[in-house]
Amino acid sequence: MARRGIDGFRKEMKLQRFYYRVYWKTGVIWMRTIIILALMISATLATPISGEKTPEEWLESGVDLGERGEYREAILAFDEAIELNPEDPAARIGKGLALYHQNEYEDAITCLDEAIRLNPELSMAWIVKGLALYDLGKYNDSLDCSDEAISLDPQNVLAWNNRGIALSKLSKCEEAIQAYDEAIRIDPEYQTAWNNKGVALSKLEMYEEAIQAYDEAIRIDPEYQTAWNNKAIVLQALGRASETNQSSAEAEEMRS
């Protein structure tokens, strides 16, 4: 408590409620206020000139643009927030996420490193950095970011899921399954962890268990195309043709 102080602790407690507004589907993270808007704005903001936007308003604009998939415009809005309040990490996390969606992974990491320099105890900065490193094929570094996020926020399902996908890429499927199980323990309705657990089980040729995991993901989200596809692949490997066709048809329906 001494390290962060009471105010920092209270802010982090507030952040927990917003982490669950970031969700995964078909392996892609979508922007939903992960930068926490005003909750992460520092207590002392620069006083704006009358009629101009505040840093918080630029931050909100960036989030709104990101949600609409207008990532380039979102980056410009986050840049405005950064210029007005350069010591706050929130806009840098938002900009990093927008850059990530633009496949500008190196620039995203640079931005997130600056957010981490400003406040190394924001787990979401580590999570998004881990995503960028993962997509660069730097799976060990991505794993390190997930572990750092978990050390800061052991109840963060995104961090546990990210840990699992990095471990799976490193062919450590048993450890990956343990990570997914922890995410599921925290949030049993987290469909992406169920799907990813199915992938790891499939790699271990534990096909019946994989089907059960995919079925859980589909129960939670019947329109989860990736889970239907993955289930079809496993059923095909087991030679269950009619069930394969049914799962493939479901996946195709989701695609249309």
C-alpha positions as CSV (number, residue, x, y, z in Angstrom):
1,M,0.0,0.0,0.0
2,A,2.9,2.3,0.8
3,R,4.2,2.0,-2.8
4,R,1.1,3.1,-4.6
5,G,-0.7,5.1,-1.9
6,I,-4.3,5.1,-1.0
7,D,-5.5,6.9,-4.2
8,G,-3.7,4.6,-6.5
9,F,-5.1,1.6,-4.7
10,R,-8.7,2.9,-5.0
11,K,-8.2,3.6,-8.7
12,E,-7.0,0.1,-9.3
13,M,-10.1,-1.3,-7.5
14,K,-12.3,0.8,-9.8
15,L,-10.4,-0.5,-12.8
16,Q,-11.4,-4.1,-12.1
17,R,-15.0,-3.4,-13.0
18,F,-14.0,-2.3,-16.5
19,Y,-11.6,-5.1,-17.4
20,Y,-14.6,-7.4,-18.1
21,R,-15.8,-4.9,-20.7
22,V,-12.8,-6.1,-22.8
23,Y,-13.8,-9.4,-24.4
24,W,-12.3,-11.9,-26.8
25,K,-13.9,-13.4,-29.9
26,T,-12.2,-15.4,-32.6
27,G,-8.9,-14.5,-31.0
28,V,-9.2,-10.7,-31.4
29,I,-9.3,-8.2,-28.6
30,W,-11.9,-5.4,-29.2
31,M,-11.7,-2.0,-27.7
32,R,-14.2,-1.3,-24.9
33,T,-12.9,1.3,-22.5
34,I,-9.8,-0.6,-21.5
35,I,-8.1,2.7,-20.9
36,I,-10.7,3.4,-18.2
37,L,-11.3,6.9,-19.3
38,A,-11.5,9.3,-16.4
39,L,-10.7,6.7,-13.8
40,M,-7.2,6.7,-15.0
41,I,-6.9,10.4,-15.6
42,S,-4.5,11.9,-13.0
43,A,-5.9,14.0,-10.3
44,T,-4.4,17.2,-11.7
45,L,-5.3,17.9,-15.2
46,A,-4.1,20.9,-17.2
47,T,-6.7,23.6,-17.2
48,P,-8.1,23.9,-20.7
49,I,-8.7,27.1,-22.6
50,S,-12.4,27.9,-22.7
51,G,-14.1,26.0,-25.4
52,E,-11.3,23.5,-26.0
53,K,-11.5,19.8,-25.1
54,T,-10.1,18.5,-21.9
55,P,-7.7,15.5,-21.9
56,E,-10.6,13.4,-20.6
57,E,-12.8,14.4,-23.5
58,W,-10.0,13.6,-26.0
59,L,-9.6,10.2,-24.3
60,E,-13.4,9.5,-24.6
61,S,-13.2,10.5,-28.3
62,G,-10.4,8.1,-28.8
63,V,-12.3,5.3,-27.3
64,D,-15.4,6.0,-29.2
65,L,-13.4,6.1,-32.5
66,G,-11.7,2.9,-31.6
67,E,-15.0,1.1,-30.9
68,R,-16.1,2.1,-34.4
69,G,-12.9,0.7,-35.9
70,E,-11.6,4.2,-36.8
71,Y,-8.2,3.5,-35.4
72,R,-6.2,6.1,-37.3
73,E,-8.6,8.8,-36.0
74,A,-8.5,7.3,-32.6
75,I,-4.7,7.7,-32.5
76,L,-5.0,11.4,-33.3
77,A,-7.4,11.8,-30.5
78,F,-5.2,10.0,-28.0
79,D,-2.3,12.2,-29.2
80,E,-4.3,15.3,-28.3
81,A,-4.9,13.8,-24.8
82,I,-1.2,13.0,-24.4
83,E,-0.2,16.5,-25.5
84,L,-2.5,18.1,-22.8
85,N,-1.6,15.6,-20.1
86,P,1.7,13.9,-20.9
87,E,2.1,12.3,-17.5
88,D,-1.0,10.3,-17.6
89,P,-0.6,6.7,-19.0
90,A,-4.3,6.2,-20.0
91,A,-4.1,7.7,-23.5
92,R,-0.8,5.9,-24.2
93,I,-2.5,2.6,-23.5
94,G,-5.4,3.6,-25.8
95,K,-3.0,4.7,-28.5
96,G,-1.0,1.5,-28.1
97,L,-4.2,-0.6,-28.5
98,A,-5.2,1.4,-31.6
99,L,-1.7,0.9,-33.1
100,Y,-2.0,-2.8,-32.3
101,H,-5.3,-3.0,-34.3
102,Q,-3.4,-1.3,-37.2
103,N,-0.9,-4.1,-37.0
104,E,1.8,-1.5,-36.1
105,Y,3.1,-3.7,-33.3
106,E,6.5,-2.1,-32.8
107,D,5.0,1.4,-32.5
108,A,2.4,-0.1,-30.1
109,I,5.1,-1.5,-27.9
110,T,7.0,1.8,-27.8
111,C,3.8,3.5,-26.7
112,L,3.0,0.9,-24.1
113,D,6.5,1.0,-22.7
114,E,6.0,4.7,-22.1
115,A,2.7,4.0,-20.3
116,I,4.6,1.4,-18.2
117,R,7.3,3.9,-17.4
118,L,4.7,6.3,-16.1
119,N,2.9,3.7,-14.1
120,P,4.4,0.1,-14.1
121,E,1.5,-1.2,-12.0
122,L,-1.2,-0.9,-14.6
123,S,-1.8,-4.5,-15.6
124,M,-3.7,-3.6,-18.8
125,A,-0.6,-1.9,-20.3
126,W,1.3,-5.2,-19.8
127,I,-1.6,-7.2,-21.3
128,V,-1.7,-5.2,-24.5
129,K,2.1,-5.1,-24.8
130,G,1.9,-8.9,-24.5
131,L,-0.5,-9.1,-27.4
132,A,1.7,-7.1,-29.6
133,L,4.7,-9.2,-28.7
134,Y,2.7,-12.4,-29.4
135,D,1.8,-11.2,-32.9
136,L,5.5,-10.5,-33.5
137,G,6.2,-14.1,-32.7
138,K,8.0,-13.2,-29.5
139,Y,6.2,-15.7,-27.4
140,N,8.6,-15.8,-24.4
141,D,8.5,-12.0,-24.1
142,S,4.7,-12.2,-24.4
143,L,4.6,-14.7,-21.7
144,D,6.7,-12.5,-19.5
145,C,4.2,-9.6,-20.0
146,S,1.3,-11.9,-19.0
147,D,3.1,-13.0,-15.9
148,E,3.8,-9.4,-14.9
149,A,0.1,-8.6,-15.4
150,I,-0.9,-11.6,-13.3
151,S,1.5,-10.5,-10.5
152,L,-0.3,-7.2,-10.5
153,D,-3.8,-8.5,-10.9
154,P,-4.2,-12.2,-10.2
155,Q,-7.9,-12.2,-11.0
156,N,-7.5,-10.8,-14.5
157,V,-8.9,-13.4,-17.0
158,L,-7.3,-11.7,-20.0
159,A,-3.8,-12.1,-18.5
160,W,-4.4,-15.8,-17.7
161,N,-5.8,-16.3,-21.2
162,N,-2.8,-14.6,-22.8
163,R,-0.5,-16.7,-20.7
164,G,-2.2,-19.8,-22.1
165,I,-1.9,-18.8,-25.7
166,A,1.8,-18.0,-25.3
167,L,2.5,-21.3,-23.6
168,S,0.5,-23.1,-26.3
169,K,2.7,-21.5,-29.0
170,L,5.7,-22.6,-27.0
171,S,4.4,-26.2,-27.1
172,K,3.8,-26.2,-23.4
173,C,0.2,-27.3,-23.7
174,E,-0.2,-28.8,-20.2
175,E,0.8,-25.5,-18.7
176,A,-1.4,-23.6,-21.1
177,I,-4.4,-25.7,-20.0
178,Q,-3.6,-24.8,-16.4
179,A,-3.7,-21.1,-17.4
180,Y,-7.0,-21.5,-19.2
181,D,-8.4,-23.4,-16.2
182,E,-7.5,-20.5,-14.0
183,A,-9.2,-18.0,-16.3
184,I,-12.3,-20.3,-16.3
185,R,-12.2,-20.6,-12.5
186,I,-12.3,-16.8,-12.3
187,D,-15.0,-16.4,-15.0
188,P,-16.7,-19.7,-15.9
189,E,-18.5,-17.9,-18.7
190,Y,-15.4,-16.7,-20.5
191,Q,-15.9,-18.5,-23.8
192,T,-12.5,-17.7,-25.3
193,A,-10.7,-19.5,-22.5
194,W,-12.9,-22.6,-23.1
195,N,-12.2,-22.5,-26.8
196,N,-8.4,-22.0,-26.3
197,K,-8.4,-24.9,-23.8
198,G,-10.0,-27.0,-26.5
199,V,-7.2,-26.1,-28.9
200,A,-4.5,-27.1,-26.3
201,L,-6.3,-30.4,-25.6
202,S,-6.5,-31.0,-29.3
203,K,-2.7,-30.6,-29.6
204,L,-2.4,-33.2,-27.0
205,E,-4.8,-35.5,-29.0
206,M,-7.2,-35.4,-26.1
207,Y,-10.1,-35.1,-28.5
208,E,-13.1,-36.0,-26.4
209,E,-12.0,-33.5,-23.7
210,A,-11.4,-30.9,-26.5
211,I,-15.0,-31.4,-27.7
212,Q,-16.3,-30.8,-24.2
213,A,-14.4,-27.5,-24.0
214,Y,-15.6,-26.4,-27.4
215,D,-19.2,-27.3,-26.4
216,E,-18.8,-25.1,-23.3
217,A,-17.6,-22.2,-25.5
218,I,-20.6,-22.7,-27.9
219,R,-23.0,-23.0,-25.0
220,I,-21.9,-19.6,-23.7
221,D,-21.9,-18.1,-27.2
222,P,-23.8,-20.1,-29.8
223,E,-22.5,-17.8,-32.6
224,Y,-18.9,-18.4,-31.8
225,Q,-17.7,-19.4,-35.2
226,T,-14.1,-20.3,-34.2
227,A,-15.4,-22.8,-31.7
228,W,-17.7,-24.4,-34.2
229,N,-14.8,-24.6,-36.7
230,N,-12.4,-26.1,-34.1
231,K,-15.0,-28.6,-33.0
232,A,-15.5,-29.7,-36.7
233,I,-11.8,-30.3,-37.0
234,V,-11.7,-32.5,-34.0
235,L,-14.8,-34.4,-35.1
236,Q,-13.2,-35.0,-38.5
237,A,-10.1,-36.4,-36.8
238,L,-12.3,-38.8,-34.9
239,G,-14.0,-39.9,-38.1
240,R,-17.4,-38.7,-37.0
241,A,-18.6,-37.4,-40.4
242,S,-22.2,-36.5,-39.7
243,E,-21.3,-34.4,-36.6
244,T,-18.4,-32.9,-38.6
245,N,-20.8,-31.7,-41.3
246,Q,-23.2,-30.3,-38.7
247,S,-20.5,-28.3,-36.9
248,S,-19.1,-27.1,-40.3
249,A,-22.6,-26.0,-41.3
250,E,-23.0,-24.1,-38.1
251,A,-19.6,-22.4,-38.6
252,E,-20.6,-21.5,-42.2
253,E,-23.9,-20.0,-41.0
254,M,-22.0,-17.8,-38.6
255,R,-19.8,-16.6,-41.4
256,S,-22.7,-15.6,-43.7
